[in-house]
Amino acid sequence: METFRKYGRIEVSIGVFFVVLLLLGLRLFYIQVIEHDKYDAMARNIQTQELIIQPKRGEIYTRFGSETAPLVLNETIYTIFADPQQIDSAKKVISEVGAAVGDRLEIGVKDLEKSKTQYMVLARGLSNEQNKKVEKLDLEGVGSQKSSRRYYPEDKMLSRTLGFVNVEGEGQYGVEGEFNDILSGKPGLLSGMTDIKGTFLPTSQYYTSIPAENGENIVLSIDRNIQYAADQILDSGLKSVGATKGSIVVMDPQDGSVLAMSSSPSYNPAQYSKVENADLFLNPVVNNAFEPGSVTKVLTMAAAIDSGAVNQKSTFYNSGCVKIYEDKVCNVEQSVSNRTLTATDIFRYSLNTGVIWTLEQMGGGSINNKGKNTLYNYFHGKFRLDDLTGIEQAAESKGDITKPNSNEAWDIRYANMTFGQGFNTTMIEMTSAFAAVVNGGTYYKPHLLYGTLDDENSIHQTVPEVVTNDVVKPETSKAIRQMMFEARDHSGDSGHYVGSKSGTAQVYDAKTGNYSKTNFIGTHLGFGADSSGNAKYVIMVRVDDSRAGGYAGTIAAGPIFTNMSNWIINYKGISK
């Protein structure tokens, strides 16, 4: 009996053992076969890492004679990162890395302890020396990644046209913002199993390496020498009249390429985070629409001549003032009142009554719908003063012109429009329209991109874009050039074929609903031609806050135009 019981217990124990073994086998089968993919993925997640490979951002160059000059380059910097899952002591890592990088450390102990990711930035923007200090620490779970940041060998040059690159590597404003996609390139990827120090194992079954595609290098149409001269001449000109704000743009009227674009004040794009006034990030030549003043008389005259309403030899009786219903418009220059004058005299003496007379002629003898429609068709349709030019600048602004069928298309508004008030436009719109008028009638899309630069330093030049070639007739263009040349005071010129027009516009005060009697914008717009009369360059100057008194377009903006014009003539060797 006792033997039987003993034998029975052994059988039971063996039975239980085999049942447990069977259950373990079934469990292993479930894990290894049925749930294989799940547990395999869990294991890989623990043992693998992913690392984004940042591409090299494309660099920016200017033209420098037949060569190129660097404007925006890249300098190597380092980012220190950690895999929180491989770190035993967050306190030790933060303490030692912090001692090596100083105020570049971005996170604290708690941030690292709470993180559930496998990649966390500890510090960025480090020099090679700082990176070596961290590497010497040989901390488990901590690594470094090489990247780059922008370096500006020309300091502030062209800053309000360039924009900047933020800490995330995104282009902001200007050229950097507009061309961000092609400058950025495409990131690469490094993924796979790593050893205990976080080093990737290329022999791993799950190893993936996708190389980064570097951004393209671009060459701007800017001529480095002209740009440098423009910066100096603008700053000197503003200082001489006590002004703090101003801009200048130089364009080749034969293809729409911008040769210089300068605005003051400027900023250092390498230190953009220290800029307190965000308006400095905007480019006034492109982002600021304003009432351009009497430089508009050139375009009004071009419209009148081209439409057949008047011609270069037309005359009119200058009464000094014109009454339009209850409003009265007078000339600043009253010494030539009550006499017959020529169309060229309208430029010479900047006669408001003269351009109002041309508006009347476009209407058949009075200010009416026909004249308004003709002027609008030129300002809007031909000259594109209220249309985006498409220049390569982020967030370009455009002008605003009241349509002739609007309830606000009053006679006095259209009269004021003939001499540059009652509508607004940007400097780039005005310069592009004027270039089309003096180059024979072809409107080129204004552009800053000259081409791309490959690894062999060969330039792949872009083709200038013709928007339309019938802005004005060639004979109209020739007449305007002659009239501007004859009307200009050439006392400061070097004997070359130069024509220009000044403008002094009152600034509209939105708070009072009236034009300011103390705040004026001075403008100057003109061209330089060779001995054959072919326009070689166009310059527009704007001065916002002259303290010199007199007419800002003549006193403040005029000398800047003349100095820039003479410099270009000498630089390019333009014939008389």
Helices and strands as residue ranges (DSSP letters): H 2-29, I 30-34, H 36-47, E 48-53, E 60-64, E 67-82, G 84-86, H 90-101, G 102-104, H 109-114, E 120-126, H 128-137, E 142-151, H 159-162, E 164-165, E 171-172, H 174-178, H 180-184, E 188-193, E 208-210, E 217-223, H 224-240, E 246-252, E 257-264, G 269-274, G 278-281, H 284-287, G 293-295, H 296-306, E 315-318, E 321-324, E 327-330, E 339-342, H 343-348, H 352-362, H 369-376, I 377-382, H 411-417, H 427-438, E 443-444, E 449-453, E 459-461, E 466-468, H 474-487, E 497-509, E 514-529, E 535-543, H 552-555, H 557-572
